[in-house]
């Protein structure tokens, strides 16, 4: 990945979540929450064996194992930002979310929720 994502200060993330939960969050709020939660995921499960794509905002690699550098990775998880924020916050169960996941290590449910 081009650069490593960094988590937001807790107070800033909490304010973003409050706006999203109230239905008044902006696209920028959704983007910031997405990137914050992906940063937490990569801290919790560092590595390069699974690519997590949260459309349209970001993609990261996580989980220790075989390093992926080019082409389609052996394990991919893809979902939209609203589903990711809900799943990563524990507001939606992995099994109930709209997720496209392929590869033997693509079930991230043991790592969730992140907050």
Backbone as XML, in Angstrom:
<?xml version="1.0"?>
<chain id="A" units="angstrom">
  <residue number="1" name="UNK">
    <atom name="N" x="0.833" y="-1.175" z="0.000"/>
    <atom name="CA" x="0.000" y="0.000" z="0.000"/>
    <atom name="C" x="0.880" y="1.241" z="0.000"/>
  </residue>
  <residue number="2" name="UNK">
    <atom name="N" x="0.396" y="2.288" z="-0.552"/>
    <atom name="CA" x="1.183" y="3.498" z="-0.716"/>
    <atom name="C" x="1.569" y="4.120" z="0.628"/>
  </residue>
  <residue number="3" name="UNK">
    <atom name="N" x="0.653" y="4.195" z="1.568"/>
    <atom name="CA" x="0.946" y="4.753" z="2.879"/>
    <atom name="C" x="0.102" y="4.053" z="3.925"/>
  </residue>
  <residue number="4" name="UNK">
    <atom name="N" x="0.606" y="4.093" z="5.146"/>
    <atom name="CA" x="-0.102" y="3.430" z="6.237"/>
    <atom name="C" x="-1.157" y="4.373" z="6.815"/>
  </residue>
  <residue number="5" name="UNK">
    <atom name="N" x="-2.342" y="3.846" z="7.034"/>
    <atom name="CA" x="-3.417" y="4.634" z="7.634"/>
    <atom name="C" x="-3.157" y="4.800" z="9.122"/>
  </residue>
  <residue number="6" name="UNK">
    <atom name="N" x="-3.583" y="5.931" z="9.660"/>
    <atom name="CA" x="-3.402" y="6.198" z="11.083"/>
    <atom name="C" x="-4.755" y="6.434" z="11.731"/>
  </residue>
  <residue number="7" name="UNK">
    <atom name="N" x="-4.958" y="5.872" z="12.917"/>
    <atom name="CA" x="-6.227" y="6.095" z="13.617"/>
    <atom name="C" x="-6.413" y="7.567" z="14.000"/>
  </residue>
  <residue number="8" name="UNK">
    <atom name="N" x="-7.660" y="7.947" z="14.102"/>
    <atom name="CA" x="-8.021" y="9.291" z="14.553"/>
    <atom name="C" x="-7.936" y="9.361" z="16.070"/>
  </residue>
  <residue number="9" name="UNK">
    <atom name="N" x="-7.845" y="10.563" z="16.623"/>
    <atom name="CA" x="-8.007" y="10.693" z="18.076"/>
    <atom name="C" x="-9.401" y="10.183" z="18.468"/>
  </residue>
  <residue number="10" name="UNK">
    <atom name="N" x="-9.503" y="9.575" z="19.624"/>
    <atom name="CA" x="-10.757" y="8.955" z="20.071"/>
    <atom name="C" x="-11.914" y="9.953" z="20.056"/>
  </residue>
  <residue number="11" name="UNK">
    <atom name="N" x="-11.675" y="11.164" z="20.518"/>
    <atom name="CA" x="-12.739" y="12.172" z="20.583"/>
    <atom name="C" x="-13.268" y="12.508" z="19.185"/>
  </residue>
  <residue number="12" name="UNK">
    <atom name="N" x="-12.360" y="12.587" z="18.218"/>
    <atom name="CA" x="-12.761" y="12.901" z="16.845"/>
    <atom name="C" x="-13.583" y="11.755" z="16.250"/>
  </residue>
  <residue number="13" name="UNK">
    <atom name="N" x="-13.129" y="10.520" z="16.480"/>
    <atom name="CA" x="-13.876" y="9.363" z="15.974"/>
    <atom name="C" x="-15.253" y="9.276" z="16.626"/>
  </residue>
  <residue number="14" name="UNK">
    <atom name="N" x="-15.319" y="9.516" z="17.927"/>
    <atom name="CA" x="-16.611" y="9.485" z="18.624"/>
    <atom name="C" x="-17.577" y="10.534" z="18.062"/>
  </residue>
  <residue number="15" name="UNK">
    <atom name="N" x="-17.076" y="11.720" z="17.751"/>
    <atom name="CA" x="-17.930" y="12.772" z="17.181"/>
    <atom name="C" x="-18.433" y="12.374" z="15.792"/>
  </residue>
  <residue number="16" name="UNK">
    <atom name="N" x="-17.563" y="11.772" z="15.000"/>
    <atom name="CA" x="-17.961" y="11.301" z="13.670"/>
    <atom name="C" x="-19.047" y="10.242" z="13.799"/>
  </residue>
  <residue number="17" name="UNK">
    <atom name="N" x="-18.846" y="9.290" z="14.699"/>
    <atom name="CA" x="-19.839" y="8.222" z="14.891"/>
    <atom name="C" x="-21.171" y="8.773" z="15.370"/>
  </residue>
  <residue number="18" name="UNK">
    <atom name="N" x="-21.129" y="9.773" z="16.238"/>
    <atom name="CA" x="-22.375" y="10.393" z="16.708"/>
    <atom name="C" x="-23.136" y="10.999" z="15.537"/>
  </residue>
  <residue number="19" name="UNK">
    <atom name="N" x="-22.433" y="11.670" z="14.643"/>
    <atom name="CA" x="-23.102" y="12.254" z="13.474"/>
    <atom name="C" x="-23.642" y="11.161" z="12.550"/>
  </residue>
  <residue number="20" name="UNK">
    <atom name="N" x="-22.854" y="10.125" z="12.316"/>
    <atom name="CA" x="-23.319" y="9.018" z="11.462"/>
    <atom name="C" x="-24.538" y="8.328" z="12.072"/>
  </residue>
  <residue number="21" name="UNK">
    <atom name="N" x="-24.498" y="8.082" z="13.377"/>
    <atom name="CA" x="-25.608" y="7.405" z="14.053"/>
    <atom name="C" x="-26.886" y="8.239" z="14.031"/>
  </residue>
  <residue number="22" name="UNK">
    <atom name="N" x="-26.738" y="9.548" z="14.042"/>
    <atom name="CA" x="-27.898" y="10.452" z="14.023"/>
    <atom name="C" x="-28.432" y="10.657" z="12.607"/>
  </residue>
  <residue number="23" name="UNK">
    <atom name="N" x="-27.740" y="10.091" z="11.623"/>
    <atom name="CA" x="-28.189" y="10.241" z="10.242"/>
    <atom name="C" x="-27.725" y="11.522" z="9.592"/>
  </residue>
  <residue number="24" name="UNK">
    <atom name="N" x="-26.875" y="12.274" z="10.274"/>
    <atom name="CA" x="-26.429" y="13.548" z="9.730"/>
    <atom name="C" x="-24.984" y="13.550" z="9.275"/>
  </residue>
  <residue number="25" name="UNK">
    <atom name="N" x="-24.365" y="12.384" z="9.258"/>
    <atom name="CA" x="-22.971" y="12.315" z="8.849"/>
    <atom name="C" x="-22.794" y="12.589" z="7.366"/>
  </residue>
  <residue number="26" name="UNK">
    <atom name="N" x="-21.662" y="13.171" z="7.027"/>
    <atom name="CA" x="-21.356" y="13.486" z="5.639"/>
    <atom name="C" x="-20.540" y="12.362" z="5.000"/>
  </residue>
  <residue number="27" name="UNK">
    <atom name="N" x="-20.305" y="12.497" z="3.709"/>
    <atom name="CA" x="-19.443" y="11.549" z="2.995"/>
    <atom name="C" x="-18.040" y="11.576" z="3.593"/>
  </residue>
  <residue number="28" name="UNK">
    <atom name="N" x="-17.578" y="12.761" z="3.979"/>
    <atom name="CA" x="-16.264" y="12.883" z="4.614"/>
    <atom name="C" x="-16.226" y="12.163" z="5.959"/>
  </residue>
  <residue number="29" name="UNK">
    <atom name="N" x="-17.332" y="12.204" z="6.715"/>
    <atom name="CA" x="-17.412" y="11.460" z="7.975"/>
    <atom name="C" x="-17.295" y="9.958" z="7.722"/>
  </residue>
  <residue number="30" name="UNK">
    <atom name="N" x="-18.014" y="9.481" z="6.728"/>
    <atom name="CA" x="-17.975" y="8.052" z="6.403"/>
    <atom name="C" x="-16.573" y="7.644" z="5.970"/>
  </residue>
  <residue number="31" name="UNK">
    <atom name="N" x="-15.940" y="8.486" z="5.177"/>
    <atom name="CA" x="-14.567" y="8.207" z="4.724"/>
    <atom name="C" x="-13.606" y="8.172" z="5.911"/>
  </residue>
  <residue number="32" name="UNK">
    <atom name="N" x="-13.706" y="9.136" z="6.799"/>
    <atom name="CA" x="-12.816" y="9.195" z="7.964"/>
    <atom name="C" x="-13.021" y="7.995" z="8.873"/>
  </residue>
  <residue number="33" name="UNK">
    <atom name="N" x="-14.281" y="7.617" z="9.113"/>
    <atom name="CA" x="-14.557" y="6.444" z="9.953"/>
    <atom name="C" x="-14.019" y="5.173" z="9.307"/>
  </residue>
  <residue number="34" name="UNK">
    <atom name="N" x="-14.183" y="5.052" z="8.000"/>
    <atom name="CA" x="-13.681" y="3.895" z="7.263"/>
    <atom name="C" x="-12.175" y="3.755" z="7.436"/>
  </residue>
  <residue number="35" name="UNK">
    <atom name="N" x="-11.463" y="4.827" z="7.188"/>
    <atom name="CA" x="-10.003" y="4.787" z="7.274"/>
    <atom name="C" x="-9.527" y="4.556" z="8.708"/>
  </residue>
  <residue number="36" name="UNK">
    <atom name="N" x="-10.205" y="5.155" z="9.673"/>
    <atom name="CA" x="-9.862" y="4.945" z="11.080"/>
    <atom name="C" x="-9.984" y="3.463" z="11.442"/>
  </residue>
  <residue number="37" name="UNK">
    <atom name="N" x="-11.095" y="2.876" z="11.067"/>
    <atom name="CA" x="-11.329" y="1.467" z="11.414"/>
    <atom name="C" x="-10.386" y="0.536" z="10.661"/>
  </residue>
  <residue number="38" name="UNK">
    <atom name="N" x="-10.031" y="0.860" z="9.436"/>
    <atom name="CA" x="-9.028" y="0.065" z="8.714"/>
    <atom name="C" x="-7.665" y="0.181" z="9.389"/>
  </residue>
  <residue number="39" name="UNK">
    <atom name="N" x="-7.337" y="1.361" z="9.891"/>
    <atom name="CA" x="-6.076" y="1.533" z="10.624"/>
    <atom name="C" x="-6.061" y="0.651" z="11.867"/>
  </residue>
  <residue number="40" name="UNK">
    <atom name="N" x="-7.181" y="0.594" z="12.572"/>
    <atom name="CA" x="-7.265" y="-0.277" z="13.750"/>
    <atom name="C" x="-7.119" y="-1.743" z="13.361"/>
  </residue>
  <residue number="41" name="UNK">
    <atom name="N" x="-7.720" y="-2.134" z="12.236"/>
    <atom name="CA" x="-7.603" y="-3.516" z="11.763"/>
    <atom name="C" x="-6.153" y="-3.870" z="11.481"/>
  </residue>
  <residue number="42" name="UNK">
    <atom name="N" x="-5.434" y="-3.001" z="10.793"/>
    <atom name="CA" x="-4.043" y="-3.312" z="10.455"/>
    <atom name="C" x="-3.150" y="-3.314" z="11.693"/>
  </residue>
  <residue number="43" name="UNK">
    <atom name="N" x="-3.519" y="-2.558" z="12.721"/>
    <atom name="CA" x="-2.773" y="-2.619" z="13.981"/>
    <atom name="C" x="-3.045" y="-3.931" z="14.705"/>
  </residue>
  <residue number="44" name="UNK">
    <atom name="N" x="-4.292" y="-4.371" z="14.666"/>
    <atom name="CA" x="-4.688" y="-5.590" z="15.368"/>
    <atom name="C" x="-4.198" y="-6.842" z="14.654"/>
  </residue>
  <residue number="45" name="UNK">
    <atom name="N" x="-4.160" y="-6.811" z="13.333"/>
    <atom name="CA" x="-3.783" y="-7.990" z="12.535"/>
    <atom name="C" x="-2.814" y="-7.580" z="11.431"/>
  </residue>
  <residue number="46" name="UNK">
    <atom name="N" x="-1.585" y="-7.199" z="11.801"/>
    <atom name="CA" x="-0.635" y="-6.765" z="10.774"/>
    <atom name="C" x="-0.264" y="-7.911" z="9.837"/>
  </residue>
  <residue number="47" name="UNK">
    <atom name="N" x="0.043" y="-7.564" z="8.615"/>
    <atom name="CA" x="0.467" y="-8.566" z="7.642"/>
    <atom name="C" x="0.007" y="-8.209" z="6.247"/>
  </residue>
  <residue number="48" name="UNK">
    <atom name="N" x="0.186" y="-9.170" z="5.330"/>
    <atom name="CA" x="-0.104" y="-8.911" z="3.921"/>
    <atom name="C" x="-0.817" y="-10.062" z="3.236"/>
  </residue>
  <residue number="49" name="UNK">
    <atom name="N" x="-1.485" y="-10.924" z="3.970"/>
    <atom name="CA" x="-2.074" y="-12.090" z="3.314"/>
    <atom name="C" x="-3.530" y="-11.922" z="2.905"/>
  </residue>
  <residue number="50" name="UNK">
    <atom name="N" x="-4.219" y="-10.890" z="3.415"/>
    <atom name="CA" x="-5.619" y="-10.636" z="3.047"/>
    <atom name="C" x="-5.742" y="-9.165" z="2.663"/>
  </residue>
  <residue number="51" name="UNK">
    <atom name="N" x="-6.379" y="-8.912" z="1.539"/>
    <atom name="CA" x="-6.631" y="-7.531" z="1.145"/>
    <atom name="C" x="-8.070" y="-7.184" z="1.487"/>
  </residue>
  <residue number="52" name="UNK">
    <atom name="N" x="-8.249" y="-6.084" z="2.191"/>
    <atom name="CA" x="-9.572" y="-5.601" z="2.584"/>
    <atom name="C" x="-9.831" y="-4.322" z="1.799"/>
  </residue>
  <residue number="53" name="UNK">
    <atom name="N" x="-10.867" y="-4.366" z="0.962"/>
    <atom name="CA" x="-11.217" y="-3.227" z="0.108"/>
    <atom name="C" x="-12.558" y="-2.658" z="0.569"/>
  </residue>
  <residue number="54" name="UNK">
    <atom name="N" x="-12.522" y="-1.408" z="0.973"/>
    <atom name="CA" x="-13.735" y="-0.727" z="1.406"/>
    <atom name="C" x="-14.007" y="0.383" z="0.397"/>
  </residue>
  <residue number="55" name="UNK">
    <atom name="N" x="-14.974" y="0.100" z="-0.444"/>
    <atom name="CA" x="-15.269" y="0.990" z="-1.562"/>
    <atom name="C" x="-16.132" y="2.165" z="-1.130"/>
  </residue>
  <residue number="56" name="UNK">
    <atom name="N" x="-15.848" y="3.334" z="-1.589"/>
    <atom name="CA" x="-14.817" y="3.733" z="-2.544"/>
    <atom name="C" x="-13.587" y="4.334" z="-1.880"/>
  </residue>
  <residue number="57" name="UNK">
    <atom name="N" x="-13.384" y="4.123" z="-0.588"/>
    <atom name="CA" x="-12.433" y="4.933" z="0.164"/>
    <atom name="C" x="-11.022" y="4.389" z="0.360"/>
  </residue>
  <residue number="58" name="UNK">
    <atom name="N" x="-10.846" y="3.100" z="0.572"/>
    <atom name="CA" x="-9.505" y="2.622" z="0.916"/>
    <atom name="C" x="-9.406" y="1.113" z="0.780"/>
  </residue>
  <residue number="59" name="UNK">
    <atom name="N" x="-8.170" y="0.655" z="0.735"/>
    <atom name="CA" x="-7.867" y="-0.774" z="0.753"/>
    <atom name="C" x="-6.599" y="-0.962" z="1.569"/>
  </residue>
  <residue number="60" name="UNK">
    <atom name="N" x="-6.567" y="-2.026" z="2.349"/>
    <atom name="CA" x="-5.390" y="-2.351" z="3.155"/>
    <atom name="C" x="-5.125" y="-3.840" z="3.064"/>
  </residue>
  <residue number="61" name="UNK">
    <atom name="N" x="-3.939" y="-4.216" z="3.444"/>
    <atom name="CA" x="-3.606" y="-5.627" z="3.591"/>
    <atom name="C" x="-3.395" y="-5.897" z="5.069"/>
  </residue>
  <residue number="62" name="UNK">
    <atom name="N" x="-3.821" y="-7.085" z="5.497"/>
    <atom name="CA" x="-3.698" y="-7.441" z="6.904"/>
    <atom name="C" x="-3.478" y="-8.943" z="7.039"/>
  </residue>
  <residue number="63" name="UNK">
    <atom name="N" x="-3.314" y="-9.402" z="8.223"/>
    <atom name="CA" x="-3.095" y="-10.785" z="8.630"/>
    <atom name="C" x="-1.736" y="-11.312" z="8.187"/>
  </residue>
  <residue number="64" name="UNK">
    <atom name="N" x="-1.012" y="-11.812" z="9.136"/>
    <atom name="CA" x="0.297" y="-12.393" z="8.856"/>
    <atom name="C" x="0.144" y="-13.601" z="7.947"/>
  </residue>
  <residue number="65" name="UNK">
    <atom name="N" x="1.130" y="-13.822" z="7.126"/>
    <atom name="CA" x="1.111" y="-14.946" z="6.189"/>
    <atom name="C" x="1.863" y="-14.586" z="4.936"/>
  </residue>
  <residue number="66" name="UNK">
    <atom name="N" x="1.558" y="-15.280" z="3.869"/>
    <atom name="CA" x="2.239" y="-15.038" z="2.602"/>
    <atom name="C" x="2.035" y="-13.598" z="2.161"/>
  </residue>
  <residue number="67" name="UNK">
    <atom name="N" x="3.113" y="-12.961" z="1.756"/>
    <atom name="CA" x="3.045" y="-11.565" z="1.312"/>
    <atom name="C" x="2.491" y="-11.496" z="-0.101"/>
  </residue>
  <residue number="68" name="UNK">
    <atom name="N" x="1.566" y="-10.568" z="-0.293"/>
    <atom name="CA" x="0.975" y="-10.344" z="-1.615"/>
    <atom name="C" x="1.508" y="-9.029" z="-2.162"/>
  </residue>
  <residue number="69" name="UNK">
    <atom name="N" x="2.011" y="-9.042" z="-3.416"/>
    <atom name="CA" x="2.549" y="-7.807" z="-3.973"/>
    <atom name="C" x="1.943" y="-7.412" z="-5.313"/>
  </residue>
  <residue number="70" name="UNK">
    <atom name="N" x="1.463" y="-8.363" z="-6.129"/>
    <atom name="CA" x="0.940" y="-8.018" z="-7.456"/>
    <atom name="C" x="-0.247" y="-8.899" z="-7.808"/>
  </residue>
  <residue number="71" name="UNK">
    <atom name="N" x="-1.117" y="-8.372" z="-8.672"/>
    <atom name="CA" x="-2.256" y="-9.155" z="-9.140"/>
    <atom name="C" x="-3.320" y="-9.322" z="-8.071"/>
  </residue>
  <residue number="72" name="UNK">
    <atom name="N" x="-4.191" y="-10.271" z="-8.287"/>
    <atom name="CA" x="-5.271" y="-10.537" z="-7.338"/>
    <atom name="C" x="-4.733" y="-11.325" z="-6.156"/>
  </residue>
  <residue number="73" name="UNK">
    <atom name="N" x="-4.930" y="-10.822" z="-4.947"/>
    <atom name="CA" x="-4.440" y="-11.532" z="-3.768"/>
    <atom name="C" x="-5.192" y="-12.844" z="-3.547"/>
  </residue>
  <residue number="74" name="UNK">
    <atom name="N" x="-4.607" y="-13.773" z="-2.805"/>
    <atom name="CA" x="-5.256" y="-15.059" z="-2.555"/>
    <atom name="C" x="-6.503" y="-14.946" z="-1.677"/>
  </residue>
  <residue number="75" name="UNK">
    <atom name="N" x="-6.603" y="-13.891" z="-0.890"/>
    <atom name="CA" x="-7.784" y="-13.671" z="-0.051"/>
    <atom name="C" x="-8.169" y="-12.201" z="-0.144"/>
  </residue>
  <residue number="76" name="UNK">
    <atom name="N" x="-9.453" y="-11.958" z="-0.454"/>
    <atom name="CA" x="-9.954" y="-10.590" z="-0.617"/>
    <atom name="C" x="-11.281" y="-10.455" z="0.113"/>
  </residue>
  <residue number="77" name="UNK">
    <atom name="N" x="-11.426" y="-9.346" z="0.820"/>
    <atom name="CA" x="-12.683" y="-8.977" z="1.458"/>
    <atom name="C" x="-13.062" y="-7.623" z="0.885"/>
  </residue>
  <residue number="78" name="UNK">
    <atom name="N" x="-14.305" y="-7.518" z="0.409"/>
    <atom name="CA" x="-14.745" y="-6.270" z="-0.198"/>
    <atom name="C" x="-16.157" y="-5.955" z="0.274"/>
  </residue>
  <residue number="79" name="UNK">
    <atom name="N" x="-16.365" y="-4.688" z="0.632"/>
    <atom name="CA" x="-17.705" y="-4.231" z="1.020"/>
    <atom name="C" x="-17.755" y="-2.721" z="0.915"/>
  </residue>
  <residue number="80" name="UNK">
    <atom name="N" x="-18.962" y="-2.178" z="1.012"/>
    <atom name="CA" x="-19.083" y="-0.730" z="0.982"/>
    <atom name="C" x="-18.778" y="-0.163" z="2.367"/>
  </residue>
  <residue number="81" name="UNK">
    <atom name="N" x="-18.572" y="1.132" z="2.400"/>
    <atom name="CA" x="-18.149" y="1.793" z="3.630"/>
    <atom name="C" x="-19.187" y="1.701" z="4.746"/>
  </residue>
  <residue number="82" name="UNK">
    <atom name="N" x="-20.457" y="1.840" z="4.424"/>
    <atom name="CA" x="-21.487" y="1.785" z="5.468"/>
    <atom name="C" x="-21.501" y="0.417" z="6.155"/>
  </residue>
  <residue number="83" name="UNK">
    <atom name="N" x="-21.402" y="-0.650" z="5.369"/>
    <atom name="CA" x="-21.341" y="-1.983" z="5.962"/>
    <atom name="C" x="-20.084" y="-2.149" z="6.808"/>
  </residue>
  <residue number="84" name="UNK">
    <atom name="N" x="-18.941" y="-1.682" z="6.298"/>
    <atom name="CA" x="-17.689" y="-1.812" z="7.030"/>
    <atom name="C" x="-17.756" y="-1.099" z="8.386"/>
  </residue>
  <residue number="85" name="UNK">
    <atom name="N" x="-18.231" y="0.128" z="8.392"/>
    <atom name="CA" x="-18.311" y="0.880" z="9.644"/>
    <atom name="C" x="-19.234" y="0.167" z="10.631"/>
  </residue>
  <residue number="86" name="UNK">
    <atom name="N" x="-20.344" y="-0.343" z="10.157"/>
    <atom name="CA" x="-21.276" y="-1.062" z="11.034"/>
    <atom name="C" x="-20.663" y="-2.349" z="11.576"/>
  </residue>
  <residue number="87" name="UNK">
    <atom name="N" x="-20.026" y="-3.116" z="10.729"/>
    <atom name="CA" x="-19.420" y="-4.386" z="11.153"/>
    <atom name="C" x="-18.247" y="-4.128" z="12.098"/>
  </residue>
  <residue number="88" name="UNK">
    <atom name="N" x="-17.384" y="-3.193" z="11.737"/>
    <atom name="CA" x="-16.195" y="-2.924" z="12.537"/>
    <atom name="C" x="-16.533" y="-2.334" z="13.908"/>
  </residue>
  <residue number="89" name="UNK">
    <atom name="N" x="-17.680" y="-1.671" z="14.003"/>
    <atom name="CA" x="-18.124" y="-1.118" z="15.286"/>
    <atom name="C" x="-18.983" y="-2.094" z="16.084"/>
  </residue>
  <residue number="90" name="UNK">
    <atom name="N" x="-19.278" y="-3.245" z="15.530"/>
    <atom name="CA" x="-20.108" y="-4.216" z="16.239"/>
    <atom name="C" x="-21.589" y="-3.922" z="16.151"/>
  </residue>
  <residue number="91" name="UNK">
    <atom name="N" x="-22.005" y="-3.077" z="15.224"/>
    <atom name="CA" x="-23.416" y="-2.737" z="15.042"/>
    <atom name="C" x="-24.123" y="-3.689" z="14.086"/>
  </residue>
  <residue number="92" name="UNK">
    <atom name="N" x="-23.331" y="-4.481" z="13.342"/>
    <atom name="CA" x="-23.855" y="-5.438" z="12.375"/>
    <atom name="C" x="-22.956" y="-6.662" z="12.416"/>
  </residue>
  <residue number="93" name="UNK">
    <atom name="N" x="-23.558" y="-7.834" z="12.490"/>
    <atom name="CA" x="-22.777" y="-9.069" z="12.513"/>
    <atom name="C" x="-22.178" y="-9.348" z="11.146"/>
  </residue>
  <residue number="94" name="UNK">
    <atom name="N" x="-21.000" y="-9.919" z="11.136"/>
    <atom name="CA" x="-20.309" y="-10.288" z="9.892"/>
    <atom name="C" x="-21.237" y="-11.088" z="8.992"/>
  </residue>
  <residue number="95" name="UNK">
    <atom name="N" x="-21.925" y="-12.057" z="9.557"/>
    <atom name="CA" x="-22.785" y="-12.947" z="8.765"/>
    <atom name="C" x="-23.988" y="-12.220" z="8.174"/>
  </residue>
  <residue number="96" name="UNK">
    <atom name="N" x="-24.354" y="-11.075" z="8.719"/>
    <atom name="CA" x="-25.518" y="-10.326" z="8.236"/>
    <atom name="C" x="-25.165" y="-9.192" z="7.281"/>
  </residue>
  <residue number="97" name="UNK">
    <atom name="N" x="-23.887" y="-8.920" z="7.131"/>
    <atom name="CA" x="-23.444" y="-7.802" z="6.284"/>
    <atom name="C" x="-23.344" y="-8.227" z="4.824"/>
  </residue>
  <residue number="98" name="UNK">
    <atom name="N" x="-23.417" y="-7.241" z="3.952"/>
    <atom name="CA" x="-23.223" y="-7.480" z="2.518"/>
    <atom name="C" x="-21.723" y="-7.426" z="2.250"/>
  </residue>
  <residue number="99" name="UNK">
    <atom name="N" x="-21.122" y="-8.611" z="2.162"/>
    <atom name="CA" x="-19.673" y="-8.740" z="2.031"/>
    <atom name="C" x="-19.370" y="-9.696" z="0.891"/>
  </residue>
  <residue number="100" name="UNK">
    <atom name="N" x="-18.385" y="-9.347" z="0.093"/>
    <atom name="CA" x="-17.831" y="-10.262" z="-0.888"/>
    <atom name="C" x="-16.484" y="-10.705" z="-0.330"/>
  </residue>
  <residue number="101" name="UNK">
    <atom name="N" x="-16.357" y="-11.984" z="-0.020"/>
    <atom name="CA" x="-15.123" y="-12.492" z="0.580"/>
    <atom name="C" x="-14.714" y="-13.777" z="-0.119"/>
  </residue>
  <residue number="102" name="UNK">
    <atom name="N" x="-13.434" y="-13.847" z="-0.490"/>
    <atom name="CA" x="-12.923" y="-15.052" z="-1.122"/>
    <atom name="C" x="-11.563" y="-15.383" z="-0.538"/>
  </residue>
  <residue number="103" name="UNK">
    <atom name="N" x="-11.247" y="-16.643" z="-0.507"/>
    <atom name="CA" x="-9.976" y="-17.086" z="0.047"/>
    <atom name="C" x="-10.169" y="-17.681" z="1.423"/>
  </residue>
  <residue number="104" name="UNK">
    <atom name="N" x="-9.267" y="-18.559" z="1.787"/>
    <atom name="CA" x="-9.430" y="-19.316" z="3.027"/>
    <atom name="C" x="-9.282" y="-18.481" z="4.287"/>
  </residue>
  <residue number="105" name="UNK">
    <atom name="N" x="-8.686" y="-17.306" z="4.209"/>
    <atom name="CA" x="-8.490" y="-16.476" z="5.408"/>
    <atom name="C" x="-9.338" y="-15.216" z="5.379"/>
  </residue>
  <residue number="106" name="UNK">
    <atom name="N" x="-10.378" y="-15.213" z="4.568"/>
    <atom name="CA" x="-11.140" y="-13.980" z="4.370"/>
    <atom name="C" x="-12.239" y="-13.736" z="5.414"/>
  </residue>
  <residue number="107" name="UNK">
    <atom name="N" x="-12.444" y="-14.646" z="6.342"/>
    <atom name="CA" x="-13.422" y="-14.414" z="7.407"/>
    <atom name="C" x="-12.737" y="-13.614" z="8.510"/>
  </residue>
  <residue number="108" name="UNK">
    <atom name="N" x="-13.061" y="-12.348" z="8.597"/>
    <atom name="CA" x="-12.443" y="-11.474" z="9.586"/>
    <atom name="C" x="-13.243" y="-11.389" z="10.880"/>
  </residue>
  <residue number="109" name="UNK">
    <atom name="N" x="-14.325" y="-12.138" z="10.986"/>
    <atom name="CA" x="-15.205" y="-12.024" z="12.151"/>
    <atom name="C" x="-14.489" y="-12.228" z="13.500"/>
  </residue>
  <residue number="110" name="UNK">
    <atom name="N" x="-13.460" y="-13.092" z="13.595"/>
    <atom name="CA" x="-12.789" y="-13.229" z="14.884"/>
    <atom name="C" x="-12.057" y="-11.956" z="15.330"/>
  </residue>
  <residue number="111" name="UNK">
    <atom name="N" x="-11.813" y="-11.037" z="14.405"/>
    <atom name="CA" x="-11.106" y="-9.799" z="14.732"/>
    <atom name="C" x="-12.047" y="-8.650" z="15.082"/>
  </residue>
  <residue number="112" name="UNK">
    <atom name="N" x="-13.332" y="-8.863" z="14.909"/>
    <atom name="CA" x="-14.322" y="-7.791" z="15.056"/>
    <atom name="C" x="-15.188" y="-7.975" z="16.278"/>
  </residue>
  <residue number="113" name="UNK">
    <atom name="N" x="-15.726" y="-6.923" z="16.864"/>
    <atom name="CA" x="-15.587" y="-5.526" z="16.470"/>
    <atom name="C" x="-14.227" y="-4.973" z="16.863"/>
  </residue>
  <residue number="114" name="UNK">
    <atom name="N" x="-13.884" y="-3.844" z="16.256"/>
    <atom name="CA" x="-12.592" y="-3.188" z="16.509"/>
    <atom name="C" x="-12.674" y="-2.137" z="17.596"/>
  </residue>
  <residue number="115" name="UNK">
    <atom name="N" x="-13.883" y="-1.655" z="17.850"/>
    <atom name="CA" x="-14.071" y="-0.628" z="18.909"/>
    <atom name="C" x="-15.176" y="-1.069" z="19.825"/>
  </residue>
</chain>
